[in-house]
Amino acid sequence: MDSVFAERMKSLGTETGFEVLAKARALEKQGKDIVHLEIGEPDFDTPKNIKDAAVRAINADYTHYVPSVGVPELRQAIADHIFKTRNLNVSPEEVVVTSGGKPIMFYTILALVNPGDEVLYPNPGFSTYESLINFVGAKPVPIPLEEKNDFSLDHEYVKKAITKRTKLIIINSPENPTGGILTREDLKAIADGIVNRDDVFVLSDEIYSRIIYEGKHESITALPGMKDKTILLDGFSKTYAMTGWRLGYGVMRKDLTPKFAQLITNSNSCTSAFTQMAGVEALTGPQNEEEKMITEFRKRREVIVKGLNNIKGITCNKPRGAFYAFPNIKGTGMNSRELGEYLMNNGIAVLPGTSFGKYGEGYLRLSFANSVENIKKALDRIAEALEKH
């Protein structure tokens, strides 16, 4: 039956987290108790002021079509937010609102990358990057993120990887799955390699930019000459616990926004109007609930990293951002997939490092977007399971 599908579908991947979640749910239906550390979703409720803003918007009839690139109120709020957080002057005309952050990835690659072009991307990294590169017939060029560099960039490697066929460089900081961050020096190494190239762009995935524990978030857009060469991706899912609201955005130079508008118009028309008004409240309203959430993540980080390092066969760097631990499991004698399946059978759902690319072998990703109580339960189960092995 595969013959009925377009050939391009063979190159489109999936997101393993949802597959592991489905398997865990199936085991739970059979009566098995599972601790969920597989999904990158905050376990907090969306703050009440944001939900109330959505209700007000619905009652005010924000229930119809709106401009493809977003309502003026939200585009202005995002522009103001970018100035406040990145010290970057942005006009509302340089903002495109989308149904979640992933469409910005898709539209960037569809609008800029031709078959045969090379796209650099982090590996281990978010699986959608490589999937979309393959989907358009481009060549994926992985940038290895190694534990010995605290999952940051090897500057010389990046410089050598940039060729005349390079069209796009994807970066992600703080990073999923490693929790690593890119420093200003890391970003400068990329910028120096392409700043004089009119044909090369950067997609900077900054969806975890507010969830950072050490230092400060740095954006490549702030470097000289890089604002017009960068599509900045951010959104509301992680910072405001709004995963189900599907609200994200891209910031880019003005001549790109009409191209993104074309893609939106031909796919989903626009992003829900009342959801966008909730986004205005998220950015302009009180930030205390978000700050509490990040404080709690910081506490959980300490618990999970300390616990993992106390388990024989496992070592774990301390993540500097996001809410993932990426422990080295090479000392267990099992590969990533084997250990992931073994732990699932022992009541812990995690993701193998290979879900994020070939350089993820020898690691697992554990989301600490779960309670301290459940994290401690998972750590106990991991220790017990490895003792039995």
Buried (B, 14 or more C-beta within 10 A) or exposed (E): EEEEEEEEEEBEBEBBBEEBBEBBEEBEEEEEEBBBBBBBBBBBEBBEBBBEBBEBBBEEEBEEEBBBBBBEBBBBBBBBBBEEBBEBEBEBEBBBBBBBBBBBBBBBBBBBBEEEBBBBBBBBBBBBBBBBBBBBEBBBBBBBBBBEBBBBBBBEEBEEBBEEEBBBBBBBBBBBBBBBBBEBEBBBBBBBBBBEEEEBBBBBBBBBBBBBBEEEBBBBBBBEEBBBBBBBBBBBBBBBBBBEBBBBBBBBBEEBBEBBBBBBEEBBEBBBBBBBBBBBBBBBBEBEBBEEBBEBBBEBBEBBBEBBEEBEBBBBBBBBBBBBBBBBBBEBEBBBBEBBBBBBEBBBBBBBBBBBBEBBBBBBBBBBBBEBEBBBBBBBBBBEBBEEE
